[in-house]
Amino acid sequence: MEKGTVAIVNLQNPREKVIGIIHEVLPAGIVIRGIDVNSFQDWAGQLAKDDSAHVICPTTMFFPMHRVIRCYEDEDMGDVPSFSTQFANRTGKPIRDLLQ
């Protein structure tokens, strides 16, 4: 994975899944700017309504490597749209622009 890749990171202890843009991958861990996947639909919905009171906002996080189960690029899989595609379809904005 390279800096700037939109990715999903699966974590353990506690189990979490985060979507975001990779800032850095280090031997000690991964730095990603994003949000929890469980908040994704609410975040996209608030931006689609152009709600000026953004309750859900991306944050920059560091996860130690011992918590990372897997990290994979967010991409369409056949007829199944990626989170990035879903976000763009719903808000009219590229997810990358809001995670920079």
PyMOL commands that set and color helices and strands:
alter all, ss='L'
color gray80, all
select helices_A, chain A and resi 37-48+65-67+83-91+95-99
alter helices_A, ss='H'
color red, helices_A
select strands_A, chain A and resi 6-11+16-25+29-36+59-64+68-73
alter strands_A, ss='S'
color yellow, strands_A
deselect
rebuild
show_as cartoon
